[in-house]
């Protein structure tokens, strides 16, 4: 005798595919089937809640640290600094800023890289000569980063450089030294014109003997012998603006070899006849980043001024011959750092 089975509290249902599909179509509902109660839920993820900010672009990311700063100091060690590049290992990279630059990006940048009271190492001629302490940042030009006031901390007897660099303390030697005297020596003044004429002739420049020296200074090298950096121009000046006819510019960095005199390790020659084609270089300074040397020059292009840098060869400490070098970093023209620093100085005076 077969008795009537008891009804289970939780009934297992075996449904035909068609019936199951009909049930799944009724999402998030409860149905009755053969005396059992079955709750169905939609397997799809829930729809995101709508927000008033939906559709707005994400904030632009800040540059990756660490950064390199250009510093301009005046009397009593007071001055200003501005970020110019990102230090990417042993290389320099652009900051990659958003255009146009939102005000909230500038504020986040100031909080991350220019907080009041931050100490940075002050570097001149590849040596740390002291520190600068960041003051208040300010910006008066749209789409450009803020310029911060600074106070230099220098040991007694160290002169205040007009232009220098600042880097995070972790990238600078702990020991503070004295910058190299950049006044040229008598041999530099003697060999400079000879080397200039040789380099101009090698590039086919007409009447190289007409070249006028614009700058000549000593540069600290990798050993006890000093290098010299010089700029020579024909029918032109280092001021922004047009030349006085057919012109030429020469920049070179040379190192003294004991038996052969000065040998160029880097040279740039340009010929031009208009302001649009003008390109002249003047040595600024150098610094070492994670074993790599970068030489910086001020560049006058037409009516604009900017900065560029060239990375020396890996064997820069021993190389004594002319090498092919190129500019590995150039300041974007939209926000010339020197102009921003000059504007900040004028605003404070």
QUIVENPE-V147320 format. One record per residue. N is the residue number from 1. RES is the residue in three letters. SS is DSSP state (A for helix, B for strand, O for the rest). PSI is psi in degrees with one decimal (none if undefined). Layout:
((N:RES:SS:PSI) (N:RES:SS:PSI))
This chain:
((1:UNK:O:126.7) (2:UNK:O:118.3) (3:UNK:O:167.2) (4:UNK:O:121.7) (5:UNK:O:149.7) (6:UNK:O:144.3) (7:UNK:O:124.2) (8:UNK:O:154.3) (9:UNK:O:-35.0) (10:UNK:O:109.8) (11:UNK:O:131.9) (12:UNK:O:125.5) (13:UNK:O:133.4) (14:UNK:O:111.6) (15:UNK:O:145.5) (16:UNK:O:151.9) (17:UNK:A:-40.1) (18:UNK:A:-41.0) (19:UNK:A:-38.4) (20:UNK:A:-40.4) (21:UNK:A:-38.4) (22:UNK:A:-37.1) (23:UNK:A:-39.3) (24:UNK:A:-26.1) (25:UNK:A:-25.2) (26:UNK:O:82.7) (27:UNK:O:143.3) (28:UNK:O:53.0) (29:UNK:B:171.0) (30:UNK:B:127.8) (31:UNK:B:161.2) (32:UNK:B:132.6) (33:UNK:B:114.9) (34:UNK:O:39.3) (35:UNK:O:-12.5) (36:UNK:B:158.2) (37:UNK:B:125.9) (38:UNK:B:127.2) (39:UNK:B:128.0) (40:UNK:B:139.2) (41:UNK:O:146.8) (42:UNK:O:122.1) (43:UNK:O:-12.9) (44:UNK:O:148.5) (45:UNK:O:150.7) (46:UNK:O:150.0) (47:UNK:O:133.5) (48:UNK:O:145.3) (49:UNK:O:137.5) (50:UNK:O:142.0) (51:UNK:O:155.4) (52:UNK:O:-23.7) (53:UNK:O:1.5) (54:UNK:O:136.3) (55:UNK:O:-13.8) (56:UNK:O:140.1) (57:UNK:O:150.4) (58:UNK:O:149.9) (59:UNK:O:143.0) (60:UNK:O:135.3) (61:UNK:O:147.7) (62:UNK:O:155.6) (63:UNK:O:150.4) (64:UNK:O:136.1) (65:UNK:O:158.6) (66:UNK:O:166.6) (67:UNK:B:159.4) (68:UNK:B:138.0) (69:UNK:B:145.8) (70:UNK:B:134.3) (71:UNK:B:136.8) (72:UNK:B:119.0) (73:UNK:B:152.7) (74:UNK:O:-150.1) (75:UNK:A:147.4) (76:UNK:A:18.2) (77:UNK:A:13.4) (78:UNK:B:144.1) (79:UNK:B:-151.3) (80:UNK:B:157.8) (81:UNK:B:159.6) (82:UNK:B:143.0) (83:UNK:B:135.4) (84:UNK:B:-24.4) (85:UNK:B:166.1) (86:UNK:B:133.0) (87:UNK:B:108.6) (88:UNK:B:84.9) (89:UNK:O:-117.7) (90:UNK:O:26.7) (91:UNK:B:167.9) (92:UNK:B:140.9) (93:UNK:B:156.8) (94:UNK:O:155.5) (95:UNK:O:-23.7) (96:UNK:O:67.6) (97:UNK:O:150.9) (98:UNK:O:145.8) (99:UNK:O:121.4) (100:UNK:O:160.2) (101:UNK:O:113.9) (102:UNK:O:151.9) (103:UNK:A:-34.3) (104:UNK:A:-30.6) (105:UNK:A:-44.6) (106:UNK:A:-39.4) (107:UNK:A:-42.5) (108:UNK:A:-36.5) (109:UNK:A:-44.0) (110:UNK:A:-42.7) (111:UNK:A:-35.9) (112:UNK:A:-38.1) (113:UNK:A:-17.2) (114:UNK:O:43.1) (115:UNK:O:140.9) (116:UNK:O:133.7) (117:UNK:O:-8.0) (118:UNK:O:137.1) (119:UNK:B:133.5) (120:UNK:B:152.6) (121:UNK:B:135.0) (122:UNK:B:122.6) (123:UNK:B:130.7) (124:UNK:B:130.5) (125:UNK:O:36.4) (126:UNK:O:2.0) (127:UNK:B:148.2) (128:UNK:B:123.4) (129:UNK:B:-4.6) (130:UNK:B:-150.5) (131:UNK:B:164.1) (132:UNK:B:143.7) (133:UNK:B:126.7) (134:UNK:B:136.3) (135:UNK:B:-126.3) (136:UNK:B:130.9) (137:UNK:B:152.5) (138:UNK:B:153.2) (139:UNK:O:128.4) (140:UNK:O:3.4) (141:UNK:O:127.6) (142:UNK:O:145.7) (143:UNK:O:17.2) (144:UNK:O:150.9) (145:UNK:O:161.9) (146:UNK:O:152.8) (147:UNK:B:132.1) (148:UNK:B:142.0) (149:UNK:B:150.4) (150:UNK:B:158.5) (151:UNK:B:123.6) (152:UNK:B:142.3) (153:UNK:B:104.8) (154:UNK:B:142.1) (155:UNK:O:157.8) (156:UNK:O:140.0) (157:UNK:O:-8.8) (158:UNK:O:123.4) (159:UNK:O:156.1) (160:UNK:O:117.0) (161:UNK:O:145.8) (162:UNK:O:-45.2) (163:UNK:B:132.9) (164:UNK:B:-177.8) (165:UNK:B:158.2) (166:UNK:B:137.4) (167:UNK:B:160.1) (168:UNK:O:149.4) (169:UNK:A:-32.7) (170:UNK:A:-20.2) (171:UNK:A:4.8) (172:UNK:O:149.6) (173:UNK:O:144.2) (174:UNK:O:-36.3) (175:UNK:O:136.1) (176:UNK:O:131.1) (177:UNK:O:-172.1) (178:UNK:O:136.2) (179:UNK:O:152.0) (180:UNK:O:138.8) (181:UNK:O:121.9) (182:UNK:O:9.6) (183:UNK:O:130.4) (184:UNK:O:150.7) (185:UNK:O:169.9) (186:UNK:A:-42.3) (187:UNK:A:-34.6) (188:UNK:A:-43.7) (189:UNK:A:-28.2) (190:UNK:A:-47.8) (191:UNK:A:-22.7) (192:UNK:A:-54.2) (193:UNK:A:-35.7) (194:UNK:A:-46.2) (195:UNK:A:-38.2) (196:UNK:A:-45.9) (197:UNK:A:-38.3) (198:UNK:A:-44.5) (199:UNK:A:-38.6) (200:UNK:A:-41.3) (201:UNK:A:-40.2) (202:UNK:A:-26.3) (203:UNK:O:6.4) (204:UNK:O:22.9) (205:UNK:O:130.1) (206:UNK:O:141.8) (207:UNK:O:58.2) (208:UNK:A:-20.6) (209:UNK:A:-10.3) (210:UNK:A:-5.5) (211:UNK:O:133.5) (212:UNK:B:134.2) (213:UNK:B:128.4) (214:UNK:B:-40.9) (215:UNK:B:149.3) (216:UNK:B:123.5) (217:UNK:B:157.3) (218:UNK:B:143.4) (219:UNK:B:134.6) (220:UNK:O:128.1) (221:UNK:O:-172.4) (222:UNK:O:-5.1) (223:UNK:O:-163.1) (224:UNK:O:-18.0) (225:UNK:O:137.6) (226:UNK:O:148.5) (227:UNK:B:163.5) (228:UNK:B:142.7) (229:UNK:B:135.1) (230:UNK:B:152.8) (231:UNK:B:129.7) (232:UNK:B:139.2) (233:UNK:B:149.1) (234:UNK:B:122.1) (235:UNK:O:38.0) (236:UNK:O:174.9) (237:UNK:O:171.4) (238:UNK:O:1.0) (239:UNK:O:144.6) (240:UNK:O:142.1) (241:UNK:O:177.1) (242:UNK:O:156.0) (243:UNK:O:176.1) (244:UNK:O:51.3) (245:UNK:O:-155.7) (246:UNK:O:123.3) (247:UNK:B:165.8) (248:UNK:B:148.7) (249:UNK:B:142.5) (250:UNK:B:131.5) (251:UNK:B:138.1) (252:UNK:B:152.4) (253:UNK:B:122.2) (254:UNK:B:148.4) (255:UNK:B:140.4) (256:UNK:B:130.0) (257:UNK:B:137.2) (258:UNK:O:-43.4) (259:UNK:O:-14.5) (260:UNK:O:5.4) (261:UNK:B:-150.0) (262:UNK:B:130.1) (263:UNK:B:134.5) (264:UNK:B:135.2) (265:UNK:B:-10.8) (266:UNK:B:133.3) (267:UNK:B:149.7) (268:UNK:B:124.5) (269:UNK:B:133.0) (270:UNK:B:143.0) (271:UNK:B:141.0) (272:UNK:B:164.9) (273:UNK:O:-1.8) (274:UNK:O:167.8) (275:UNK:O:-34.1) (276:UNK:O:-31.5) (277:UNK:O:-3.2) (278:UNK:O:134.9) (279:UNK:B:108.6) (280:UNK:B:147.3) (281:UNK:B:144.9) (282:UNK:B:134.1) (283:UNK:B:139.6) (284:UNK:B:-64.8) (285:UNK:B:177.5) (286:UNK:B:159.1) (287:UNK:B:159.4) (288:UNK:B:128.4) (289:UNK:B:111.8) (290:UNK:O:42.1) (291:UNK:O:-10.0) (292:UNK:B:138.4) (293:UNK:B:135.1) (294:UNK:B:123.9) (295:UNK:B:128.2) (296:UNK:B:140.6) (297:UNK:B:148.8) (298:UNK:B:134.7) (299:UNK:B:128.9) (300:UNK:B:111.1) (301:UNK:B:106.4) (302:UNK:O:-116.9) (303:UNK:O:11.9) (304:UNK:B:153.3) (305:UNK:B:143.3) (306:UNK:B:-168.0) (307:UNK:B:146.5) (308:UNK:B:161.3) (309:UNK:B:148.6) (310:UNK:B:131.3) (311:UNK:B:127.6) (312:UNK:O:157.1) (313:UNK:O:160.3) (314:UNK:O:-30.2) (315:UNK:O:34.7) (316:UNK:O:-21.4) (317:UNK:O:-18.6) (318:UNK:O:-13.2) (319:UNK:O:136.0) (320:UNK:O:16.3) (321:UNK:O:162.1) (322:UNK:O:128.9) (323:UNK:O:154.9) (324:UNK:O:114.0) (325:UNK:O:154.5) (326:UNK:O:162.9) (327:UNK:B:121.0) (328:UNK:B:-8.8) (329:UNK:B:135.0) (330:UNK:B:135.0) (331:UNK:O:132.5) (332:UNK:O:142.6) (333:UNK:A:-12.4) (334:UNK:A:-34.9) (335:UNK:A:77.7) (336:UNK:O:122.5) (337:UNK:A:-42.1) (338:UNK:A:-40.1) (339:UNK:A:-41.9) (340:UNK:A:-41.7) (341:UNK:A:-39.2) (342:UNK:A:-39.3) (343:UNK:A:-40.1) (344:UNK:A:-37.7) (345:UNK:A:-41.8) (346:UNK:A:-36.7) (347:UNK:A:-29.8) (348:UNK:A:-19.1) (349:UNK:O:none))
